Amino acid sequence: MTMRATVLDVEGLRMRYGSTDVLHDVTFQAHPGEVLCLLGPNGAGKTTTIEILEGFRARSAGRVEVLGTDPALARESWRARIGVVLQSWRDHGKWRVRELLHHLGRYYPAPWDADDLVAAVGLTEQAHHQVRTLSGGQRRRLDVAIGLVGRPELVFLDEPTAGLDPVARRGFHELIESLSDEGRTTALLTTHDLAEAEKLADRIVVLDRGRIVADGTAPELARRIAGTDHVAWTLGGTRFTEDTPDSTALAFDLFRRHGEAVTDLEIRRASLEDTYLSIVARAEGARS
Ligand SMILES: Nc1ncnc2c1ncn2[C@@H]1O[C@H](COP(=O)(O)OP(=O)(O)OP(=O)(O)O)[C@@H](O)[C@H]1O
């Protein structure tokens, strides 16, 4: 068996604000080149987790290693290996887009070329515009560029596509996929867009009120929720529907019994949205 290096190693992480526990015993890992999506309702603890891993927030308890180092004790050389896209970035209003990326890149040993990076996030037309004149979505693209400028081994993206139009969103997905395919960049991202998580994530971790309630690939999570395929067909002029965990067997049986009399067969797999909603509903049910 080969041992894979661990980029993120979190065990028994706890966070308490005053007398309120917001993270309880959070444990997960990420490996090189993996895209890990952190999902969960508002207030679940996603940003808190990310900020602890980024070294911006001190944890209450637990073991955390990011690129082999405890972020609470990390030095500048460690920081240069990670990229950060916050929910809202500090202001660089007077800078021009390309100039800012070129300037920030100089803090890293092997930065992206500023023009290539501007093109990769779709800001070529705005390259010489001042940051304060950008639209919300253009601003978000710049945030992503700032997070990537140092060609980080690990990038944290907190709701990176909030406010992006569909074309920019697709461009972002392609960018993250190409970085992860090269195997050099590991990404931890939060999103409320379940289609995005389904598309991008190698693994999904669902956090609910500070606890991990699911961890796996999208199909693995779907399989854990029974009866998730929705099958519909027409027979003798009547429309039938059935929910089943094994739609292939059901379809086979239908054709075996009725042959070509079966028409308009439709099989809908559980989407990540179906799965996510039932995971969160179960977690809520278990608590009450
Ligand atoms: N500085 C703070 N002091 C006290 N409580 C805080 C602080 N920051 C966050 N919290 C609380 O911790 C909990 C987790 O918040 P967090 O921002 O991590 O959630 P989130 O999952 O990122 O939510 P969202 O999806 O809304 O961004 C919330 O109940 C929040 O009110």
Ligand as a Chemical Component Dictionary entry (heavy atoms), coordinates in Angstrom:
data_LIG
# 
_chem_comp.id                   LIG 
_chem_comp.type                 NON-POLYMER 
_chem_comp.pdbx_formal_charge   0 
_chem_comp.three_letter_code    LIG 
# 
loop_
_chem_comp_atom.comp_id 
_chem_comp_atom.atom_id 
_chem_comp_atom.alt_atom_id 
_chem_comp_atom.type_symbol 
_chem_comp_atom.charge 
_chem_comp_atom.model_Cartn_x 
_chem_comp_atom.model_Cartn_y 
_chem_comp_atom.model_Cartn_z 
_chem_comp_atom.pdbx_ordinal 
LIG N1  N1  N 0 -16.272 36.186 16.002 1  
LIG C1  C1  C 0 -17.329 35.475 16.388 2  
LIG N2  N2  N 0 -17.815 35.553 17.634 3  
LIG C2  C2  C 0 -18.879 34.831 18.043 4  
LIG N3  N3  N 0 -19.526 33.944 17.258 5  
LIG C3  C3  C 0 -19.096 33.809 16.002 6  
LIG C4  C4  C 0 -17.984 34.559 15.489 7  
LIG N4  N4  N 0 -17.774 34.185 14.195 8  
LIG C5  C5  C 0 -18.727 33.275 13.912 9  
LIG N5  N5  N 0 -19.517 33.039 14.987 10 
LIG C6  C6  C 0 -20.633 32.067 15.068 11 
LIG O1  O1  O 0 -20.107 30.783 14.728 12 
LIG C7  C7  C 0 -21.050 30.044 13.973 13 
LIG C8  C8  C 0 -20.401 29.572 12.677 14 
LIG O2  O2  O 0 -20.182 30.701 11.809 15 
LIG P1  P1  P 0 -19.460 30.578 10.403 16 
LIG O3  O3  O 0 -19.293 31.945 9.870  17 
LIG O4  O4  O 0 -18.250 29.730 10.547 18 
LIG O5  O5  O 0 -20.575 29.778 9.569  19 
LIG P2  P2  P 0 -20.654 29.453 8.011  20 
LIG O6  O6  O 0 -20.914 27.991 7.920  21 
LIG O7  O7  O 0 -19.445 29.954 7.304  22 
LIG O8  O8  O 0 -21.952 30.260 7.569  23 
LIG P3  P3  P 0 -22.387 30.984 6.164  24 
LIG O9  O9  O 0 -22.808 29.877 5.245  25 
LIG O10 O10 O 0 -23.541 31.790 6.612  26 
LIG O11 O11 O 0 -21.214 31.775 5.667  27 
LIG C9  C9  C 0 -22.260 30.944 13.778 28 
LIG O12 O12 O 0 -23.236 30.587 14.719 29 
LIG C10 C10 C 0 -21.725 32.337 14.046 30 
LIG O13 O13 O 0 -22.729 33.140 14.584 31 
# 
loop_
_chem_comp_bond.comp_id 
_chem_comp_bond.atom_id_1 
_chem_comp_bond.atom_id_2 
_chem_comp_bond.value_order 
_chem_comp_bond.pdbx_ordinal 
LIG N1  C1  SING 1  
LIG C1  N2  SING 2  
LIG C1  C4  DOUB 3  
LIG N2  C2  DOUB 4  
LIG C2  N3  SING 5  
LIG N3  C3  DOUB 6  
LIG C3  C4  SING 7  
LIG C3  N5  SING 8  
LIG C4  N4  SING 9  
LIG N4  C5  DOUB 10 
LIG C5  N5  SING 11 
LIG N5  C6  SING 12 
LIG C6  O1  SING 13 
LIG C6  C10 SING 14 
LIG O1  C7  SING 15 
LIG C7  C8  SING 16 
LIG C7  C9  SING 17 
LIG C8  O2  SING 18 
LIG O2  P1  SING 19 
LIG P1  O3  DOUB 20 
LIG P1  O4  SING 21 
LIG P1  O5  SING 22 
LIG O5  P2  SING 23 
LIG P2  O6  DOUB 24 
LIG P2  O7  SING 25 
LIG P2  O8  SING 26 
LIG O8  P3  SING 27 
LIG P3  O9  DOUB 28 
LIG P3  O10 SING 29 
LIG P3  O11 SING 30 
LIG C9  O12 SING 31 
LIG C9  C10 SING 32 
LIG C10 O13 SING 33 
# 
